[in-house]
């Protein structure tokens, strides 16, 4: 089993940047990928220890909720190494 993986999907580049900044300032996590899934939707993927990923996603979620830009979020507590490999490809 690997580290935790968190994903947050937000509407708009400005909110994505602000939410990502807040996640990185809140906990010891690493952003390993950002995907623009639509002209205005961006999914940010982070990894780290479970407690750090949960705290970071909560912080990013708060930013996105405040601006009305939160679309979806989730945390996979112990991502299988193959899951990470597929995401990074």
PDB file with one MODEL, atoms N, CA, C and O in Angstrom:
MODEL        1
ATOM      1  N   UNK A   1       0.833  -1.181   0.000  1.00  0.00           N
ATOM      2  CA  UNK A   1       0.000   0.000   0.000  1.00  0.00           C
ATOM      3  C   UNK A   1       0.875   1.241   0.000  1.00  0.00           C
ATOM      4  O   UNK A   1       1.958   1.260   0.585  1.00  0.00           O
ATOM      5  N   UNK A   2       0.384   2.274  -0.668  1.00  0.00           N
ATOM      6  CA  UNK A   2       1.149   3.500  -0.790  1.00  0.00           C
ATOM      7  C   UNK A   2       0.663   4.572   0.147  1.00  0.00           C
ATOM      8  O   UNK A   2      -0.004   4.307   1.147  1.00  0.00           O
ATOM      9  N   UNK A   3       1.014   5.784  -0.201  1.00  0.00           N
ATOM     10  CA  UNK A   3       0.594   6.944   0.575  1.00  0.00           C
ATOM     11  C   UNK A   3      -0.847   7.301   0.232  1.00  0.00           C
ATOM     12  O   UNK A   3      -1.442   6.737  -0.686  1.00  0.00           O
ATOM     13  N   UNK A   4      -1.385   8.237   0.978  1.00  0.00           N
ATOM     14  CA  UNK A   4      -2.724   8.730   0.691  1.00  0.00           C
ATOM     15  C   UNK A   4      -2.684   9.626  -0.543  1.00  0.00           C
ATOM     16  O   UNK A   4      -1.683  10.288  -0.821  1.00  0.00           O
ATOM     17  N   UNK A   5      -3.790   9.629  -1.269  1.00  0.00           N
ATOM     18  CA  UNK A   5      -3.956  10.501  -2.429  1.00  0.00           C
ATOM     19  C   UNK A   5      -5.225  11.303  -2.212  1.00  0.00           C
ATOM     20  O   UNK A   5      -6.259  10.754  -1.829  1.00  0.00           O
ATOM     21  N   UNK A   6      -5.146  12.594  -2.454  1.00  0.00           N
ATOM     22  CA  UNK A   6      -6.311  13.456  -2.370  1.00  0.00           C
ATOM     23  C   UNK A   6      -6.545  14.132  -3.700  1.00  0.00           C
ATOM     24  O   UNK A   6      -5.598  14.470  -4.411  1.00  0.00           O
ATOM     25  N   UNK A   7      -7.812  14.329  -4.036  1.00  0.00           N
ATOM     26  CA  UNK A   7      -8.173  15.002  -5.272  1.00  0.00           C
ATOM     27  C   UNK A   7      -9.229  16.048  -4.973  1.00  0.00           C
ATOM     28  O   UNK A   7     -10.164  15.806  -4.209  1.00  0.00           O
ATOM     29  N   UNK A   8      -9.071  17.205  -5.579  1.00  0.00           N
ATOM     30  CA  UNK A   8     -10.078  18.245  -5.458  1.00  0.00           C
ATOM     31  C   UNK A   8     -10.297  18.850  -6.838  1.00  0.00           C
ATOM     32  O   UNK A   8      -9.347  19.228  -7.523  1.00  0.00           O
ATOM     33  N   UNK A   9     -11.559  18.934  -7.234  1.00  0.00           N
ATOM     34  CA  UNK A   9     -11.907  19.503  -8.531  1.00  0.00           C
ATOM     35  C   UNK A   9     -12.585  20.841  -8.293  1.00  0.00           C
ATOM     36  O   UNK A   9     -13.553  20.943  -7.539  1.00  0.00           O
ATOM     37  N   UNK A  10     -12.056  21.865  -8.950  1.00  0.00           N
ATOM     38  CA  UNK A  10     -12.562  23.220  -8.747  1.00  0.00           C
ATOM     39  C   UNK A  10     -12.880  23.878 -10.083  1.00  0.00           C
ATOM     40  O   UNK A  10     -12.378  23.486 -11.136  1.00  0.00           O
ATOM     41  N   UNK A  11     -13.720  24.876  -9.999  1.00  0.00           N
ATOM     42  CA  UNK A  11     -14.138  25.641 -11.165  1.00  0.00           C
ATOM     43  C   UNK A  11     -13.337  26.933 -11.212  1.00  0.00           C
ATOM     44  O   UNK A  11     -13.443  27.765 -10.312  1.00  0.00           O
ATOM     45  N   UNK A  12     -12.542  27.101 -12.250  1.00  0.00           N
ATOM     46  CA  UNK A  12     -11.791  28.341 -12.426  1.00  0.00           C
ATOM     47  C   UNK A  12     -10.341  28.239 -11.994  1.00  0.00           C
ATOM     48  O   UNK A  12     -10.014  27.612 -10.986  1.00  0.00           O
ATOM     49  N   UNK A  13      -9.486  28.866 -12.774  1.00  0.00           N
ATOM     50  CA  UNK A  13      -8.047  28.833 -12.511  1.00  0.00           C
ATOM     51  C   UNK A  13      -7.696  29.587 -11.228  1.00  0.00           C
ATOM     52  O   UNK A  13      -6.878  29.111 -10.441  1.00  0.00           O
ATOM     53  N   UNK A  14      -8.296  30.743 -11.009  1.00  0.00           N
ATOM     54  CA  UNK A  14      -7.959  31.543  -9.823  1.00  0.00           C
ATOM     55  C   UNK A  14      -8.249  30.767  -8.538  1.00  0.00           C
ATOM     56  O   UNK A  14      -7.423  30.742  -7.625  1.00  0.00           O
ATOM     57  N   UNK A  15      -9.410  30.140  -8.470  1.00  0.00           N
ATOM     58  CA  UNK A  15      -9.747  29.353  -7.282  1.00  0.00           C
ATOM     59  C   UNK A  15      -8.832  28.148  -7.151  1.00  0.00           C
ATOM     60  O   UNK A  15      -8.442  27.786  -6.041  1.00  0.00           O
ATOM     61  N   UNK A  16      -8.486  27.524  -8.266  1.00  0.00           N
ATOM     62  CA  UNK A  16      -7.566  26.381  -8.232  1.00  0.00           C
ATOM     63  C   UNK A  16      -6.230  26.787  -7.631  1.00  0.00           C
ATOM     64  O   UNK A  16      -5.686  26.081  -6.782  1.00  0.00           O
ATOM     65  N   UNK A  17      -5.704  27.918  -8.067  1.00  0.00           N
ATOM     66  CA  UNK A  17      -4.420  28.399  -7.548  1.00  0.00           C
ATOM     67  C   UNK A  17      -4.529  28.704  -6.061  1.00  0.00           C
ATOM     68  O   UNK A  17      -3.653  28.324  -5.284  1.00  0.00           O
ATOM     69  N   UNK A  18      -5.590  29.383  -5.661  1.00  0.00           N
ATOM     70  CA  UNK A  18      -5.763  29.735  -4.248  1.00  0.00           C
ATOM     71  C   UNK A  18      -5.944  28.481  -3.382  1.00  0.00           C
ATOM     72  O   UNK A  18      -5.353  28.378  -2.307  1.00  0.00           O
ATOM     73  N   UNK A  19      -6.754  27.538  -3.849  1.00  0.00           N
ATOM     74  CA  UNK A  19      -6.980  26.308  -3.082  1.00  0.00           C
ATOM     75  C   UNK A  19      -5.698  25.480  -2.984  1.00  0.00           C
ATOM     76  O   UNK A  19      -5.397  24.923  -1.928  1.00  0.00           O
ATOM     77  N   UNK A  20      -4.949  25.400  -4.076  1.00  0.00           N
ATOM     78  CA  UNK A  20      -3.690  24.652  -4.071  1.00  0.00           C
ATOM     79  C   UNK A  20      -2.693  25.290  -3.116  1.00  0.00           C
ATOM     80  O   UNK A  20      -2.023  24.591  -2.356  1.00  0.00           O
ATOM     81  N   UNK A  21      -2.594  26.598  -3.153  1.00  0.00           N
ATOM     82  CA  UNK A  21      -1.692  27.311  -2.245  1.00  0.00           C
ATOM     83  C   UNK A  21      -2.062  27.037  -0.787  1.00  0.00           C
ATOM     84  O   UNK A  21      -1.187  26.797   0.046  1.00  0.00           O
ATOM     85  N   UNK A  22      -3.352  27.075  -0.485  1.00  0.00           N
ATOM     86  CA  UNK A  22      -3.807  26.820   0.883  1.00  0.00           C
ATOM     87  C   UNK A  22      -3.501  25.383   1.306  1.00  0.00           C
ATOM     88  O   UNK A  22      -3.101  25.147   2.446  1.00  0.00           O
ATOM     89  N   UNK A  23      -3.685  24.424   0.401  1.00  0.00           N
ATOM     90  CA  UNK A  23      -3.383  23.028   0.739  1.00  0.00           C
ATOM     91  C   UNK A  23      -1.906  22.857   1.069  1.00  0.00           C
ATOM     92  O   UNK A  23      -1.553  22.179   2.034  1.00  0.00           O
ATOM     93  N   UNK A  24      -1.045  23.475   0.264  1.00  0.00           N
ATOM     94  CA  UNK A  24       0.399  23.344   0.478  1.00  0.00           C
ATOM     95  C   UNK A  24       0.859  24.044   1.755  1.00  0.00           C
ATOM     96  O   UNK A  24       1.810  23.600   2.397  1.00  0.00           O
ATOM     97  N   UNK A  25       0.193  25.128   2.123  1.00  0.00           N
ATOM     98  CA  UNK A  25       0.545  25.851   3.349  1.00  0.00           C
ATOM     99  C   UNK A  25       0.013  25.150   4.600  1.00  0.00           C
ATOM    100  O   UNK A  25       0.558  25.322   5.690  1.00  0.00           O
ATOM    101  N   UNK A  26      -1.040  24.368   4.442  1.00  0.00           N
ATOM    102  CA  UNK A  26      -1.701  23.731   5.578  1.00  0.00           C
ATOM    103  C   UNK A  26      -1.007  22.459   6.045  1.00  0.00           C
ATOM    104  O   UNK A  26      -0.937  22.194   7.245  1.00  0.00           O
ATOM    105  N   UNK A  27      -0.498  21.679   5.114  1.00  0.00           N
ATOM    106  CA  UNK A  27       0.025  20.355   5.481  1.00  0.00           C
ATOM    107  C   UNK A  27       1.210  19.971   4.602  1.00  0.00           C
ATOM    108  O   UNK A  27       1.450  20.563   3.550  1.00  0.00           O
ATOM    109  N   UNK A  28       1.931  18.976   5.061  1.00  0.00           N
ATOM    110  CA  UNK A  28       3.102  18.473   4.343  1.00  0.00           C
ATOM    111  C   UNK A  28       2.643  17.506   3.252  1.00  0.00           C
ATOM    112  O   UNK A  28       2.688  16.287   3.416  1.00  0.00           O
ATOM    113  N   UNK A  29       2.200  18.086   2.133  1.00  0.00           N
ATOM    114  CA  UNK A  29       1.740  17.303   0.990  1.00  0.00           C
ATOM    115  C   UNK A  29       2.482  17.759  -0.257  1.00  0.00           C
ATOM    116  O   UNK A  29       3.127  18.807  -0.271  1.00  0.00           O
ATOM    117  N   UNK A  30       2.379  16.954  -1.294  1.00  0.00           N
ATOM    118  CA  UNK A  30       3.009  17.261  -2.572  1.00  0.00           C
ATOM    119  C   UNK A  30       1.935  17.234  -3.652  1.00  0.00           C
ATOM    120  O   UNK A  30       1.155  16.286  -3.737  1.00  0.00           O
ATOM    121  N   UNK A  31       1.898  18.277  -4.474  1.00  0.00           N
ATOM    122  CA  UNK A  31       1.029  18.266  -5.649  1.00  0.00           C
ATOM    123  C   UNK A  31       1.778  17.500  -6.724  1.00  0.00           C
ATOM    124  O   UNK A  31       2.877  17.894  -7.115  1.00  0.00           O
ATOM    125  N   UNK A  32       1.193  16.404  -7.207  1.00  0.00           N
ATOM    126  CA  UNK A  32       1.905  15.645  -8.230  1.00  0.00           C
ATOM    127  C   UNK A  32       1.247  15.719  -9.589  1.00  0.00           C
ATOM    128  O   UNK A  32       1.799  15.223 -10.572  1.00  0.00           O
ATOM    129  N   UNK A  33       0.076  16.328  -9.663  1.00  0.00           N
ATOM    130  CA  UNK A  33      -0.558  16.465 -10.971  1.00  0.00           C
ATOM    131  C   UNK A  33      -1.723  17.430 -10.885  1.00  0.00           C
ATOM    132  O   UNK A  33      -2.413  17.501  -9.868  1.00  0.00           O
ATOM    133  N   UNK A  34      -1.939  18.179 -11.970  1.00  0.00           N
ATOM    134  CA  UNK A  34      -3.143  18.981 -12.136  1.00  0.00           C
ATOM    135  C   UNK A  34      -3.638  18.741 -13.550  1.00  0.00           C
ATOM    136  O   UNK A  34      -2.876  18.841 -14.511  1.00  0.00           O
ATOM    137  N   UNK A  35      -4.915  18.425 -13.670  1.00  0.00           N
ATOM    138  CA  UNK A  35      -5.514  18.163 -14.978  1.00  0.00           C
ATOM    139  C   UNK A  35      -6.622  19.161 -15.243  1.00  0.00           C
ATOM    140  O   UNK A  35      -7.516  19.351 -14.419  1.00  0.00           O
ATOM    141  N   UNK A  36      -6.554  19.787 -16.387  1.00  0.00           N
ATOM    142  CA  UNK A  36      -7.652  20.637 -16.836  1.00  0.00           C
ATOM    143  C   UNK A  36      -8.623  19.711 -17.556  1.00  0.00           C
ATOM    144  O   UNK A  36      -8.352  19.264 -18.671  1.00  0.00           O
ATOM    145  N   UNK A  37      -9.756  19.424 -16.917  1.00  0.00           N
ATOM    146  CA  UNK A  37     -10.690  18.443 -17.456  1.00  0.00           C
ATOM    147  C   UNK A  37     -11.764  19.062 -18.331  1.00  0.00           C
ATOM    148  O   UNK A  37     -12.529  18.349 -18.980  1.00  0.00           O
ATOM    149  N   UNK A  38     -11.825  20.361 -18.351  1.00  0.00           N
ATOM    150  CA  UNK A  38     -12.836  21.116 -19.080  1.00  0.00           C
ATOM    151  C   UNK A  38     -12.254  22.518 -19.194  1.00  0.00           C
ATOM    152  O   UNK A  38     -11.297  22.827 -18.483  1.00  0.00           O
ATOM    153  N   UNK A  39     -12.785  23.375 -20.051  1.00  0.00           N
ATOM    154  CA  UNK A  39     -12.200  24.723 -20.115  1.00  0.00           C
ATOM    155  C   UNK A  39     -12.111  25.442 -18.760  1.00  0.00           C
ATOM    156  O   UNK A  39     -11.242  26.294 -18.573  1.00  0.00           O
ATOM    157  N   UNK A  40     -12.992  25.109 -17.826  1.00  0.00           N
ATOM    158  CA  UNK A  40     -12.964  25.801 -16.537  1.00  0.00           C
ATOM    159  C   UNK A  40     -12.769  24.875 -15.339  1.00  0.00           C
ATOM    160  O   UNK A  40     -12.695  25.358 -14.209  1.00  0.00           O
ATOM    161  N   UNK A  41     -12.685  23.571 -15.547  1.00  0.00           N
ATOM    162  CA  UNK A  41     -12.546  22.631 -14.436  1.00  0.00           C
ATOM    163  C   UNK A  41     -11.114  22.126 -14.334  1.00  0.00           C
ATOM    164  O   UNK A  41     -10.509  21.723 -15.327  1.00  0.00           O
ATOM    165  N   UNK A  42     -10.583  22.155 -13.113  1.00  0.00           N
ATOM    166  CA  UNK A  42      -9.229  21.663 -12.877  1.00  0.00           C
ATOM    167  C   UNK A  42      -9.267  20.692 -11.699  1.00  0.00           C
ATOM    168  O   UNK A  42      -9.852  20.990 -10.658  1.00  0.00           O
ATOM    169  N   UNK A  43      -8.642  19.532 -11.873  1.00  0.00           N
ATOM    170  CA  UNK A  43      -8.504  18.568 -10.788  1.00  0.00           C
ATOM    171  C   UNK A  43      -7.061  18.580 -10.316  1.00  0.00           C
ATOM    172  O   UNK A  43      -6.137  18.403 -11.109  1.00  0.00           O
ATOM    173  N   UNK A  44      -6.874  18.788  -9.019  1.00  0.00           N
ATOM    174  CA  UNK A  44      -5.547  18.812  -8.411  1.00  0.00           C
ATOM    175  C   UNK A  44      -5.380  17.549  -7.582  1.00  0.00           C
ATOM    176  O   UNK A  44      -6.243  17.209  -6.773  1.00  0.00           O
ATOM    177  N   UNK A  45      -4.262  16.854  -7.787  1.00  0.00           N
ATOM    178  CA  UNK A  45      -3.949  15.617  -7.081  1.00  0.00           C
ATOM    179  C   UNK A  45      -2.799  15.882  -6.117  1.00  0.00           C
ATOM    180  O   UNK A  45      -1.779  16.458  -6.496  1.00  0.00           O
ATOM    181  N   UNK A  46      -2.972  15.454  -4.866  1.00  0.00           N
ATOM    182  CA  UNK A  46      -1.913  15.595  -3.867  1.00  0.00           C
ATOM    183  C   UNK A  46      -1.632  14.244  -3.236  1.00  0.00           C
ATOM    184  O   UNK A  46      -2.456  13.331  -3.303  1.00  0.00           O
ATOM    185  N   UNK A  47      -0.470  14.125  -2.627  1.00  0.00           N
ATOM    186  CA  UNK A  47      -0.119  12.900  -1.922  1.00  0.00           C
ATOM    187  C   UNK A  47       0.653  13.243  -0.656  1.00  0.00           C
ATOM    188  O   UNK A  47       1.244  14.317  -0.542  1.00  0.00           O
ATOM    189  N   UNK A  48       0.637  12.318   0.286  1.00  0.00           N
ATOM    190  CA  UNK A  48       1.325  12.492   1.558  1.00  0.00           C
ATOM    191  C   UNK A  48       0.754  11.516   2.571  1.00  0.00           C
ATOM    192  O   UNK A  48       0.041  10.582   2.204  1.00  0.00           O
ATOM    193  N   UNK A  49       1.061  11.727   3.834  1.00  0.00           N
ATOM    194  CA  UNK A  49       0.479  10.908   4.896  1.00  0.00           C
ATOM    195  C   UNK A  49      -1.019  11.181   4.977  1.00  0.00           C
ATOM    196  O   UNK A  49      -1.482  12.262   4.613  1.00  0.00           O
ATOM    197  N   UNK A  50      -1.766  10.203   5.452  1.00  0.00           N
ATOM    198  CA  UNK A  50      -3.226  10.316   5.486  1.00  0.00           C
ATOM    199  C   UNK A  50      -3.685  11.587   6.190  1.00  0.00           C
ATOM    200  O   UNK A  50      -4.495  12.334   5.642  1.00  0.00           O
ATOM    201  N   UNK A  51      -3.184  11.842   7.388  1.00  0.00           N
ATOM    202  CA  UNK A  51      -3.644  13.016   8.145  1.00  0.00           C
ATOM    203  C   UNK A  51      -3.307  14.311   7.419  1.00  0.00           C
ATOM    204  O   UNK A  51      -4.091  15.260   7.456  1.00  0.00           O
ATOM    205  N   UNK A  52      -2.162  14.363   6.764  1.00  0.00           N
ATOM    206  CA  UNK A  52      -1.769  15.566   6.026  1.00  0.00           C
ATOM    207  C   UNK A  52      -2.663  15.773   4.811  1.00  0.00           C
ATOM    208  O   UNK A  52      -3.084  16.896   4.532  1.00  0.00           O
ATOM    209  N   UNK A  53      -2.952  14.705   4.092  1.00  0.00           N
ATOM    210  CA  UNK A  53      -3.805  14.816   2.905  1.00  0.00           C
ATOM    211  C   UNK A  53      -5.221  15.227   3.303  1.00  0.00           C
ATOM    212  O   UNK A  53      -5.827  16.074   2.646  1.00  0.00           O
ATOM    213  N   UNK A  54      -5.747  14.639   4.363  1.00  0.00           N
ATOM    214  CA  UNK A  54      -7.090  15.010   4.832  1.00  0.00           C
ATOM    215  C   UNK A  54      -7.125  16.488   5.218  1.00  0.00           C
ATOM    216  O   UNK A  54      -8.047  17.205   4.827  1.00  0.00           O
ATOM    217  N   UNK A  55      -6.137  16.949   5.976  1.00  0.00           N
ATOM    218  CA  UNK A  55      -6.088  18.358   6.390  1.00  0.00           C
ATOM    219  C   UNK A  55      -5.967  19.280   5.183  1.00  0.00           C
ATOM    220  O   UNK A  55      -6.627  20.318   5.124  1.00  0.00           O
ATOM    221  N   UNK A  56      -5.132  18.909   4.229  1.00  0.00           N
ATOM    222  CA  UNK A  56      -4.939  19.740   3.040  1.00  0.00           C
ATOM    223  C   UNK A  56      -6.209  19.815   2.200  1.00  0.00           C
ATOM    224  O   UNK A  56      -6.586  20.893   1.741  1.00  0.00           O
ATOM    225  N   UNK A  57      -6.866  18.686   1.998  1.00  0.00           N
ATOM    226  CA  UNK A  57      -8.107  18.682   1.214  1.00  0.00           C
ATOM    227  C   UNK A  57      -9.174  19.518   1.914  1.00  0.00           C
ATOM    228  O   UNK A  57      -9.901  20.265   1.259  1.00  0.00           O
ATOM    229  N   UNK A  58      -9.277  19.404   3.230  1.00  0.00           N
ATOM    230  CA  UNK A  58     -10.244  20.224   3.974  1.00  0.00           C
ATOM    231  C   UNK A  58      -9.957  21.715   3.780  1.00  0.00           C
ATOM    232  O   UNK A  58     -10.882  22.508   3.610  1.00  0.00           O
ATOM    233  N   UNK A  59      -8.686  22.092   3.806  1.00  0.00           N
ATOM    234  CA  UNK A  59      -8.308  23.494   3.618  1.00  0.00           C
ATOM    235  C   UNK A  59      -8.633  23.965   2.205  1.00  0.00           C
ATOM    236  O   UNK A  59      -9.190  25.048   2.023  1.00  0.00           O
ATOM    237  N   UNK A  60      -8.290  23.167   1.217  1.00  0.00           N
ATOM    238  CA  UNK A  60      -8.596  23.524  -0.168  1.00  0.00           C
ATOM    239  C   UNK A  60     -10.090  23.572  -0.419  1.00  0.00           C
ATOM    240  O   UNK A  60     -10.584  24.437  -1.142  1.00  0.00           O
ATOM    241  N   UNK A  61     -10.800  22.638   0.182  1.00  0.00           N
ATOM    242  CA  UNK A  61     -12.259  22.589   0.072  1.00  0.00           C
ATOM    243  C   UNK A  61     -12.883  23.867   0.634  1.00  0.00           C
ATOM    244  O   UNK A  61     -13.827  24.409   0.059  1.00  0.00           O
ATOM    245  N   UNK A  62     -12.353  24.340   1.755  1.00  0.00           N
ATOM    246  CA  UNK A  62     -12.866  25.572   2.353  1.00  0.00           C
ATOM    247  C   UNK A  62     -12.732  26.764   1.425  1.00  0.00           C
ATOM    248  O   UNK A  62     -13.651  27.575   1.312  1.00  0.00           O
ATOM    249  N   UNK A  63     -11.595  26.871   0.763  1.00  0.00           N
ATOM    250  CA  UNK A  63     -11.380  27.959  -0.203  1.00  0.00           C
ATOM    251  C   UNK A  63     -12.390  27.851  -1.341  1.00  0.00           C
ATOM    252  O   UNK A  63     -13.041  28.832  -1.701  1.00  0.00           O
ATOM    253  N   UNK A  64     -12.513  26.659  -1.899  1.00  0.00           N
ATOM    254  CA  UNK A  64     -13.397  26.469  -3.046  1.00  0.00           C
ATOM    255  C   UNK A  64     -14.869  26.655  -2.677  1.00  0.00           C
ATOM    256  O   UNK A  64     -15.639  27.192  -3.474  1.00  0.00           O
ATOM    257  N   UNK A  65     -15.264  26.223  -1.497  1.00  0.00           N
ATOM    258  CA  UNK A  65     -16.652  26.424  -1.052  1.00  0.00           C
ATOM    259  C   UNK A  65     -16.955  27.900  -0.869  1.00  0.00           C
ATOM    260  O   UNK A  65     -18.043  28.363  -1.213  1.00  0.00           O
ATOM    261  N   UNK A  66     -15.993  28.641  -0.327  1.00  0.00           N
ATOM    262  CA  UNK A  66     -16.190  30.073  -0.099  1.00  0.00           C
ATOM    263  C   UNK A  66     -16.480  30.814  -1.406  1.00  0.00           C
ATOM    264  O   UNK A  66     -17.258  31.768  -1.422  1.00  0.00           O
ATOM    265  N   UNK A  67     -15.860  30.378  -2.487  1.00  0.00           N
ATOM    266  CA  UNK A  67     -16.050  31.044  -3.775  1.00  0.00           C
ATOM    267  C   UNK A  67     -17.116  30.368  -4.633  1.00  0.00           C
ATOM    268  O   UNK A  67     -17.395  30.817  -5.745  1.00  0.00           O
ATOM    269  N   UNK A  68     -17.708  29.300  -4.126  1.00  0.00           N
ATOM    270  CA  UNK A  68     -18.735  28.586  -4.881  1.00  0.00           C
ATOM    271  C   UNK A  68     -18.168  27.752  -6.023  1.00  0.00           C
ATOM    272  O   UNK A  68     -18.885  27.429  -6.971  1.00  0.00           O
ATOM    273  N   UNK A  69     -16.891  27.402  -5.941  1.00  0.00           N
ATOM    274  CA  UNK A  69     -16.222  26.716  -7.049  1.00  0.00           C
ATOM    275  C   UNK A  69     -15.906  25.249  -6.776  1.00  0.00           C
ATOM    276  O   UNK A  69     -15.247  24.607  -7.594  1.00  0.00           O
ATOM    277  N   UNK A  70     -16.356  24.705  -5.654  1.00  0.00           N
ATOM    278  CA  UNK A  70     -16.073  23.302  -5.347  1.00  0.00           C
ATOM    279  C   UNK A  70     -16.973  22.400  -6.184  1.00  0.00           C
ATOM    280  O   UNK A  70     -18.197  22.524  -6.150  1.00  0.00           O
ATOM    281  N   UNK A  71     -16.361  21.498  -6.928  1.00  0.00           N
ATOM    282  CA  UNK A  71     -17.114  20.538  -7.730  1.00  0.00           C
ATOM    283  C   UNK A  71     -17.113  19.173  -7.053  1.00  0.00           C
ATOM    284  O   UNK A  71     -18.172  18.574  -6.866  1.00  0.00           O
ATOM    285  N   UNK A  72     -15.940  18.679  -6.684  1.00  0.00           N
ATOM    286  CA  UNK A  72     -15.831  17.360  -6.058  1.00  0.00           C
ATOM    287  C   UNK A  72     -14.505  17.252  -5.321  1.00  0.00           C
ATOM    288  O   UNK A  72     -13.568  18.007  -5.580  1.00  0.00           O
ATOM    289  N   UNK A  73     -14.446  16.298  -4.396  1.00  0.00           N
ATOM    290  CA  UNK A  73     -13.196  16.020  -3.682  1.00  0.00           C
ATOM    291  C   UNK A  73     -13.260  14.605  -3.131  1.00  0.00           C
ATOM    292  O   UNK A  73     -14.343  14.057  -2.925  1.00  0.00           O
ATOM    293  N   UNK A  74     -12.104  14.022  -2.897  1.00  0.00           N
ATOM    294  CA  UNK A  74     -12.038  12.708  -2.265  1.00  0.00           C
ATOM    295  C   UNK A  74     -10.633  12.465  -1.739  1.00  0.00           C
ATOM    296  O   UNK A  74      -9.670  13.096  -2.175  1.00  0.00           O
ATOM    297  N   UNK A  75     -10.536  11.544  -0.799  1.00  0.00           N
ATOM    298  CA  UNK A  75      -9.245  11.104  -0.270  1.00  0.00           C
ATOM    299  C   UNK A  75      -9.221   9.581  -0.322  1.00  0.00           C
ATOM    300  O   UNK A  75     -10.148   8.918   0.146  1.00  0.00           O
ATOM    301  N   UNK A  76      -8.156   9.036  -0.894  1.00  0.00           N
ATOM    302  CA  UNK A  76      -7.919   7.591  -0.869  1.00  0.00           C
ATOM    303  C   UNK A  76      -6.847   7.372   0.194  1.00  0.00           C
ATOM    304  O   UNK A  76      -5.688   7.719  -0.033  1.00  0.00           O
ATOM    305  N   UNK A  77      -7.202   6.806   1.351  1.00  0.00           N
ATOM    306  CA  UNK A  77      -6.273   6.737   2.484  1.00  0.00           C
ATOM    307  C   UNK A  77      -4.975   5.974   2.231  1.00  0.00           C
ATOM    308  O   UNK A  77      -3.921   6.390   2.710  1.00  0.00           O
ATOM    309  N   UNK A  78      -5.028   4.890   1.504  1.00  0.00           N
ATOM    310  CA  UNK A  78      -3.816   4.103   1.249  1.00  0.00           C
ATOM    311  C   UNK A  78      -3.867   3.634  -0.198  1.00  0.00           C
ATOM    312  O   UNK A  78      -4.201   2.484  -0.486  1.00  0.00           O
ATOM    313  N   UNK A  79      -3.532   4.537  -1.090  1.00  0.00           N
ATOM    314  CA  UNK A  79      -3.630   4.231  -2.518  1.00  0.00           C
ATOM    315  C   UNK A  79      -2.658   3.122  -2.902  1.00  0.00           C
ATOM    316  O   UNK A  79      -1.505   3.113  -2.471  1.00  0.00           O
ATOM    317  N   UNK A  80      -3.129   2.209  -3.699  1.00  0.00           N
ATOM    318  CA  UNK A  80      -2.269   1.159  -4.232  1.00  0.00           C
ATOM    319  C   UNK A  80      -1.223   1.807  -5.141  1.00  0.00           C
ATOM    320  O   UNK A  80      -1.514   2.792  -5.821  1.00  0.00           O
ATOM    321  N   UNK A  81      -0.034   1.267  -5.152  1.00  0.00           N
ATOM    322  CA  UNK A  81       1.034   1.823  -5.981  1.00  0.00           C
ATOM    323  C   UNK A  81       0.632   1.899  -7.447  1.00  0.00           C
ATOM    324  O   UNK A  81       1.041   2.823  -8.151  1.00  0.00           O
ATOM    325  N   UNK A  82      -0.158   0.951  -7.916  1.00  0.00           N
ATOM    326  CA  UNK A  82      -0.606   0.972  -9.309  1.00  0.00           C
ATOM    327  C   UNK A  82      -1.514   2.163  -9.583  1.00  0.00           C
ATOM    328  O   UNK A  82      -1.502   2.713 -10.685  1.00  0.00           O
ATOM    329  N   UNK A  83      -2.294   2.561  -8.597  1.00  0.00           N
ATOM    330  CA  UNK A  83      -3.153   3.735  -8.759  1.00  0.00           C
ATOM    331  C   UNK A  83      -2.302   4.963  -9.008  1.00  0.00           C
ATOM    332  O   UNK A  83      -2.569   5.732  -9.932  1.00  0.00           O
ATOM    333  N   UNK A  84      -1.278   5.151  -8.190  1.00  0.00           N
ATOM    334  CA  UNK A  84      -0.376   6.289  -8.381  1.00  0.00           C
ATOM    335  C   UNK A  84       0.339   6.212  -9.721  1.00  0.00           C
ATOM    336  O   UNK A  84       0.474   7.223 -10.410  1.00  0.00           O
ATOM    337  N   UNK A  85       0.795   5.028 -10.094  1.00  0.00           N
ATOM    338  CA  UNK A  85       1.480   4.867 -11.373  1.00  0.00           C
ATOM    339  C   UNK A  85       0.587   5.288 -12.530  1.00  0.00           C
ATOM    340  O   UNK A  85       1.050   5.947 -13.462  1.00  0.00           O
ATOM    341  N   UNK A  86      -0.669   4.920 -12.482  1.00  0.00           N
ATOM    342  CA  UNK A  86      -1.614   5.269 -13.552  1.00  0.00           C
ATOM    343  C   UNK A  86      -1.892   6.766 -13.585  1.00  0.00           C
ATOM    344  O   UNK A  86      -2.006   7.358 -14.658  1.00  0.00           O
ATOM    345  N   UNK A  87      -1.997   7.363 -12.435  1.00  0.00           N
ATOM    346  CA  UNK A  87      -2.259   8.803 -12.385  1.00  0.00           C
ATOM    347  C   UNK A  87      -1.084   9.605 -12.916  1.00  0.00           C
ATOM    348  O   UNK A  87      -1.274  10.638 -13.559  1.00  0.00           O
ATOM    349  N   UNK A  88       0.119   9.142 -12.652  1.00  0.00           N
ATOM    350  CA  UNK A  88       1.320   9.886 -13.036  1.00  0.00           C
ATOM    351  C   UNK A  88       1.648   9.723 -14.515  1.00  0.00           C
ATOM    352  O   UNK A  88       2.323  10.582 -15.084  1.00  0.00           O
ATOM    353  N   UNK A  89       1.192   8.652 -15.155  1.00  0.00           N
ATOM    354  CA  UNK A  89       1.512   8.419 -16.574  1.00  0.00           C
ATOM    355  C   UNK A  89       1.105   9.567 -17.449  1.00  0.00           C
ATOM    356  O   UNK A  89       1.307   9.521 -18.662  1.00  0.00           O
TER     357      UNK A  89
ENDMDL
END
